[in-house]
């Protein structure tokens, strides 16, 4: 079984200086997003908060999964999915704390609408070191219709995962 300790171990290698006091509510970390050089305030800029959880990778190795959505912060309720839009879906196998598009078993999807999800064509995702039960996901991703360069506060879900 893996718990939030796996996420902590994965994220500790990242050298970010972002600090978030545990008693402050999560907020949007700011950043840029554009649709190929044009402002796109109605799409990716409405993404704000998400969840990251342990998952199973190939051969039962480490992996993370999760999503970032707009609106109210999602909860660690065990569902592991969201139908909210827009949303950024995350799956990355390996020990991180940084993953790139094109690596085996790494998928980043942007869904501006439920039936219109698209895979990233290039870019990276990194986890900052955990701050209690939260961290920041740093993304610099290019999709066919939009680019997202931003940091998002995410809840680290401590649910146990049994792989294999």
MILUMRO-461367 format. One record per residue: residue number from 1; x, y, z negated of N, C-alpha, C, CB in turn. Coordinates in steps of 0.02 Angstrom, whole numbers, plus 50000, padded with zeros to 5 digits. Glycine has a CB too. Layout:
<recs>
REC  kolti    n.x    n.y    n.z   ca.x   ca.y   ca.z    c.x    c.y    c.z   cb.x   cb.y   cb.z
REC    NUM      X      Y      Z      X      Y      Z      X      Y      Z      X      Y      Z
...
</recs>
This chain:
<recs>
REC  kolti    n.x    n.y    n.z   ca.x   ca.y   ca.z    c.x    c.y    c.z   cb.x   cb.y   cb.z
REC      1  50042  49941  50000  50000  50000  50000  50044  50062  50000  49952  50000  49940
REC      2  50021  50112  50038  50057  50175  50038  50010  50229  50012  50083  50193  50110
REC      3  50036  50276  49977  49996  50331  49951  50027  50397  49972  49989  50327  49875
REC      4  50006  50450  49939  50032  50516  49955  50107  50519  49947  49999  50568  49912
REC      5  50137  50474  49909  50210  50474  49902  50244  50464  49969  50231  50421  49853
REC      6  50214  50424  50013  50242  50415  50079  50244  50481  50116  50203  50363  50119
REC      7  50189  50519  50113  50188  50584  50146  50241  50630  50116  50119  50616  50140
REC      8  50249  50628  50051  50299  50670  50019  50368  50650  50043  50296  50664  49942
REC      9  50382  50586  50048  50447  50564  50072  50458  50584  50145  50454  50488  50065
REC     10  50406  50581  50185  50411  50600  50255  50425  50675  50262  50348  50582  50293
REC     11  50393  50715  50222  50396  50787  50230  50456  50819  50196  50334  50818  50204
REC     12  50488  50787  50150  50543  50819  50113  50602  50838  50157  50566  50774  50059
REC     13  50611  50805  50213  50668  50820  50255  50661  50884  50294  50679  50765  50303
REC     14  50602  50914  50296  50591  50975  50334  50616  51035  50294  50517  50983  50352
REC     15  50656  51078  50324  50685  51135  50289  50646  51199  50296  50754  51147  50313
REC     16  50583  51199  50277  50542  51260  50282  50545  51299  50217  50470  51242  50299
REC     17  50533  51364  50223  50532  51406  50164  50461  51424  50144  50573  51468  50175
REC     18  50410  51394  50175  50341  51409  50158  50326  51384  50088  50293  51377  50208
REC     19  50299  51428  50045  50278  51407  49979  50207  51430  49968  50325  51436  49925
REC     20  50168  51386  49938  50098  51401  49924  50086  51382  49852  50049  51363  49973
REC     21  50073  51430  49808  50059  51412  49738  49999  51367  49734  50047  51476  49696
REC     22  50001  51316  49691  49948  51267  49686  49882  51297  49663  49969  51213  49639
REC     23  49883  51355  49628  49821  51383  49604  49788  51430  49653  49833  51419  49540
REC     24  49818  51443  49710  49787  51485  49761  49747  51441  49809  49841  51526  49799
REC     25  49689  51464  49832  49651  51425  49881  49687  51426  49948  49580  51452  49889
REC     26  49681  51372  49987  49712  51371  50053  49684  51426  50097  49702  51303  50087
REC     27  49728  51454  50137  49708  51505  50186  49741  51491  50252  49725  51576  50161
REC     28  49717  51522  50304  49748  51515  50370  49818  51544  50366  49706  51551  50425
REC     29  49867  51507  50391  49937  51528  50388  49955  51577  50443  49982  51468  50391
REC     30  49910  51591  50488  49925  51640  50541  49963  51608  50598  49964  51698  50514
REC     31  49977  51646  50650  50015  51620  50706  49986  51644  50771  50017  51545  50705
REC     32  50008  51612  50824  49986  51632  50890  49953  51574  50926  50045  51659  50930
REC     33  49908  51590  50970  49880  51541  51015  49861  51577  51079  49819  51503  50983
REC     34  49868  51542  51134  49848  51573  51196  49830  51520  51247  49905  51618  51223
REC     35  49796  51541  51298  49775  51496  51351  49817  51510  51413  49701  51504  51367
REC     36  49881  51496  51410  49925  51508  51466  49938  51582  51477  49895  51478  51528
REC     37  49949  51619  51424  49965  51690  51430  49907  51736  51416  49991  51704  51498
REC     38  49846  51709  51409  49789  51750  51395  49765  51736  51324  49732  51737  51446
REC     39  49740  51788  51290  49713  51779  51223  49653  51733  51226  49694  51846  51191
REC     40  49646  51690  51177  49592  51642  51175  49565  51638  51103  49615  51572  51200
REC     41  49542  51695  51077  49521  51699  51007  49463  51654  50991  49504  51770  50991
REC     42  49423  51633  51039  49366  51590  51024  49383  51517  51021  49314  51601  51074
REC     43  49444  51497  51033  49460  51427  51035  49507  51408  50978  49491  51408  51100
REC     44  49572  51403  50992  49618  51377  50942  49626  51423  50882  49685  51365  50973
REC     45  49615  51488  50890  49623  51532  50832  49570  51519  50779  49620  51605  50855
REC     46  49517  51484  50796  49466  51468  50746  49484  51405  50707  49398  51461  50779
REC     47  49538  51371  50724  49563  51316  50684  49592  51345  50620  49616  51272  50722
REC     48  49581  51314  50563  49607  51344  50502  49636  51294  50453  49554  51382  50469
REC     49  49601  51240  50436  49623  51195  50383  49608  51123  50402  49589  51212  50317
REC     50  49644  51077  50370  49634  51007  50387  49656  50959  50333  49671  50992  50449
REC     51  49661  50896  50353  49683  50842  50309  49735  50800  50345  49623  50798  50286
REC     52  49781  50773  50306  49830  50725  50331  49828  50665  50284  49903  50757  50334
REC     53  49830  50606  50312  49827  50545  50272  49878  50495  50298  49756  50515  50272
REC     54  49897  50448  50255  49940  50393  50277  49901  50349  50325  49965  50351  50216
REC     55  49937  50321  50372  49906  50276  50421  49956  50221  50435  49885  50313  50486
REC     56  49936  50173  50475  49979  50117  50494  50008  50129  50563  49940  50050  50491
REC     57  50073  50121  50568  50107  50126  50632  50118  50057  50662  50173  50164  50625
REC     58  50152  50054  50718  50169  49990  50748  50209  49947  50699  50209  50000  50814
REC     59  50197  49883  50700  50231  49835  50655  50223  49856  50582  50306  49830  50673
REC     60  50166  49886  50566  50150  49907  50498  50198  49959  50469  50149  49848  50452
REC     61  50232  49996  50513  50276  50050  50491  50237  50111  50470  50325  50068  50545
REC     62  50272  50163  50446  50238  50223  50423  50208  50263  50481  50286  50267  50383
REC     63  50154  50297  50466  50122  50342  50514  50079  50390  50476  50080  50302  50567
REC     64  50060  50445  50509  50012  50492  50481  49955  50501  50531  50045  50560  50463
REC     65  49898  50520  50506  49842  50538  50547  49808  50597  50514  49793  50478  50557
REC     66  49764  50629  50551  49727  50684  50521  49697  50729  50573  49770  50723  50476
REC     67  49672  50786  50550  49642  50834  50596  49641  50903  50563  49571  50813  50616
REC     68  49638  50954  50605  49630  51023  50584  49567  51049  50617  49693  51067  50603
REC     69  49524  51082  50578  49461  51108  50604  49453  51181  50583  49401  51066  50580
REC     70  49402  51214  50608  49384  51280  50585  49332  51275  50530  49357  51324  50643
REC     71  49316  51330  50498  49264  51330  50447  49288  51304  50381  49206  51289  50469
REC     72  49242  51272  50344  49257  51247  50277  49311  51194  50280  49194  51219  50245
REC     73  49353  51192  50229  49407  51143  50225  49377  51073  50222  49452  51156  50164
REC     74  49403  51027  50263  49379  50958  50259  49401  50926  50194  49404  50917  50319
REC     75  49366  50875  50174  49381  50840  50112  49414  50773  50126  49317  50830  50071
REC     76  49452  50749  50078  49481  50682  50081  49427  50633  50059  49546  50677  50038
REC     77  49381  50618  50103  49324  50575  50084  49330  50504  50112  49260  50606  50107
REC     78  49388  50489  50143  49398  50422  50170  49373  50412  50241  49367  50373  50126
REC     79  49339  50461  50270  49311  50451  50337  49364  50451  50392  49260  50505  50351
REC     80  49418  50488  50383  49474  50491  50429  49458  50518  50499  49503  50423  50436
REC     81  49397  50542  50510  49378  50571  50574  49336  50633  50562  49340  50519  50618
REC     82  49329  50673  50614  49285  50731  50610  49256  50742  50680  49323  50794  50585
REC     83  49193  50763  50682  49162  50781  50745  49157  50856  50753  49093  50749  50751
REC     84  49185  50894  50704  49184  50967  50708  49223  50991  50768  49212  50998  50643
REC     85  49201  51045  50798  49239  51075  50853  49243  51149  50841  49205  51060  50921
REC     86  49298  51180  50860  49357  51147  50889  49394  51108  50836  49403  51198  50922
REC     87  49435  51060  50859  49477  51022  50812  49541  51001  50847  49439  50961  50784
REC     88  49593  50992  50807  49657  50965  50829  49663  50898  50794  49717  51014  50812
REC     89  49668  50844  50833  49676  50777  50806  49750  50758  50807  49634  50725  50847
REC     90  49771  50723  50754  49842  50708  50745  49850  50633  50731  49873  50749  50687
REC     91  49896  50600  50767  49919  50533  50750  49993  50531  50768  49877  50477  50787
REC     92  50034  50511  50720  50106  50509  50733  50137  50452  50693  50140  50576  50717
REC     93  50166  50404  50727  50200  50348  50695  50273  50367  50684  50194  50283  50736
REC     94  50302  50340  50632  50372  50353  50617  50379  50392  50553  50405  50390  50674
REC     95  50442  50404  50534  50455  50433  50468  50458  50509  50467  50519  50406  50443
REC     96  50451  50543  50525  50448  50615  50525  50506  50649  50490  50384  50637  50493
REC     97  50501  50710  50469  50441  50751  50462  50422  50790  50525  50451  50799  50407
REC     98  50454  50773  50582  50439  50808  50644  50429  50757  50699  50496  50858  50663
REC     99  50380  50771  50743  50364  50726  50798  50356  50767  50862  50301  50684  50784
REC    100  50371  50737  50919  50365  50771  50983  50319  50733  51030  50434  50779  51016
REC    101  50284  50771  51072  50244  50741  51125  50291  50700  51169  50205  50796  51167
REC    102  50270  50642  51189  50311  50599  51230  50344  50543  51192  50363  50639  51265
REC    103  50348  50549  51125  50373  50494  51085  50320  50438  51085  50389  50517  51011
REC    104  50344  50376  51079  50297  50320  51074  50253  50329  51013  50335  50253  51071
REC    105  50190  50314  51021  50141  50314  50967  50133  50382  50933  50160  50263  50916
REC    106  50134  50435  50973  50122  50502  50949  50067  50532  50994  50187  50546  50950
REC    107  50012  50553  50964  49957  50582  51003  49931  50644  50967  49899  50530  51012
REC    108  49928  50699  51004  49898  50760  50979  49844  50778  51029  49951  50819  50971
REC    109  49782  50788  51006  49726  50804  51050  49692  50867  51026  49676  50745  51052
REC    110  49672  50909  51073  49634  50969  51058  49564  50959  51087  49668  51033  51088
REC    111  49513  50971  51045  49444  50961  51065  49406  51026  51055  49411  50903  51026
REC    112  49400  51069  51107  49361  51130  51100  49287  51114  51094  49374  51176  51159
REC    113  49266  51058  51123  49198  51032  51119  49202  50957  51112  49155  51053  51182
REC    114  49150  50926  51085  49152  50854  51072  49169  50813  51134  49085  50832  51044
REC    115  49143  50830  51191  49154  50790  51251  49211  50817  51294  49091  50786  51293
REC    116  49253  50860  51267  49305  50892  51308  49373  50890  51274  49286  50965  51322
REC    117  49394  50832  51248  49459  50827  51216  49513  50817  51268  49459  50768  51166
REC    118  49572  50845  51253  49629  50838  51299  49693  50826  51259  49636  50902  51342
REC    119  49737  50785  51287  49801  50769  51256  49852  50823  51268  49827  50702  51281
REC    120  49896  50834  51219  49950  50882  51227  49998  50857  51282  49989  50892  51159
REC    121  50024  50903  51321  50071  50886  51374  50143  50896  51352  50057  50927  51437
REC    122  50154  50939  51302  50221  50949  51274  50214  50983  51206  50264  50992  51322
REC    123  50269  50982  51169  50271  51017  51106  50289  50974  51047  50205  51048  51093
REC    124  50285  51004  50987  50305  50971  50925  50256  50986  50869  50375  50992  50905
REC    125  50258  50943  50819  50221  50952  50757  50269  50935  50700  50155  50907  50754
REC    126  50270  50976  50648  50313  50965  50590  50273  50975  50526  50375  51012  50591
REC    127  50291  50936  50475  50262  50945  50409  50311  50981  50364  50241  50877  50378
REC    128  50289  51034  50331  50330  51066  50280  50332  51021  50218  50303  51137  50262
REC    129  50380  51032  50173  50379  50993  50111  50314  51004  50073  50439  51013  50066
REC    130  50288  50951  50041  50225  50957  50005  50229  51006  49946  50202  50889  49980
REC    131  50173  51040  49934  50164  51083  49876  50105  51055  49838  50152  51159  49897
REC    132  50118  51010  49791  50063  50976  49757  50028  50929  49805  50013  51026  49727
REC    133  49963  50939  49814  49925  50896  49859  49912  50931  49927  49859  50877  49827
REC    134  49952  50981  49943  49944  51017  50006  50012  51024  50040  49912  51087  49995
REC    135  50010  51039  50104  50069  51056  50142  50047  51100  50201  50108  50992  50167
REC    136  50094  51122  50240  50079  51159  50301  50102  51117  50360  50113  51229  50301
REC    137  50058  51111  50409  50075  51078  50472  50093  51134  50521  50015  51034  50500
REC    138  50154  51132  50547  50177  51181  50597  50170  51149  50666  50251  51203  50583
REC    139  50133  51181  50711  50124  51154  50778  50146  51204  50830  50050  51135  50790
REC    140  50176  51177  50882  50193  51215  50942  50177  51167  50999  50270  51238  50943
REC    141  50114  51168  51021  50089  51118  51067  50059  51151  51129  50037  51074  51033
REC    142  50067  51117  51186  50039  51140  51249  49989  51088  51273  50095  51153  51303
REC    143  49928  51111  51287  49875  51069  51315  49859  51095  51384  49812  51070  51268
REC    144  49823  51057  51425  49806  51082  51492  49771  51149  51493  49763  51032  51527
REC    145  49729  51164  51442  49691  51226  51444  49714  51279  51393  49620  51211  51432
REC    146  49761  51261  51349  49779  51308  51295  49846  51289  51265  49724  51309  51241
REC    147  49880  51338  51236  49940  51326  51196  49925  51346  51124  50002  51365  51224
REC    148  49950  51307  51076  49939  51322  51006  50006  51324  50970  49892  51269  50973
REC    149  50022  51382  50943  50082  51391  50902  50059  51422  50837  50136  51436  50938
REC    150  50057  51381  50783  50026  51403  50722  50046  51359  50664  49950  51405  50729
REC    151  50030  51380  50604  50039  51340  50544  49971  51334  50510  50091  51371  50496
REC    152  49954  51274  50488  49889  51261  50457  49898  51228  50390  49845  51218  50503
REC    153  49861  51252  50340  49861  51221  50274  49822  51156  50279  49831  51268  50220
REC    154  49851  51101  50254  49815  51037  50255  49818  51005  50186  49845  50990  50308
REC    155  49765  50970  50170  49760  50931  50109  49793  50863  50122  49684  50922  50086
REC    156  49835  50840  50076  49865  50774  50081  49819  50724  50046  49937  50773  50050
REC    157  49789  50679  50085  49742  50631  50058  49780  50573  50026  49694  50606  50112
REC    158  49764  50558  49964  49801  50507  49927  49768  50439  49928  49808  50529  49856
REC    159  49728  50425  49980  49696  50359  49983  49748  50306  50000  49639  50359  50036
REC    160  49740  50247  49970  49786  50192  49982  49771  50161  50050  49781  50139  49927
REC    161  49825  50142  50085  49817  50111  50150  49852  50043  50148  49847  50155  50207
REC    162  49816  49991  50167  49845  49925  50170  49850  49906  50244  49802  49872  50130
REC    163  49911  49899  50268  49922  49883  50339  49941  49809  50345  49978  49928  50369
REC    164  49924  49782  50403  49945  49713  50417  49894  49665  50405  50002  49695  50379
</recs>
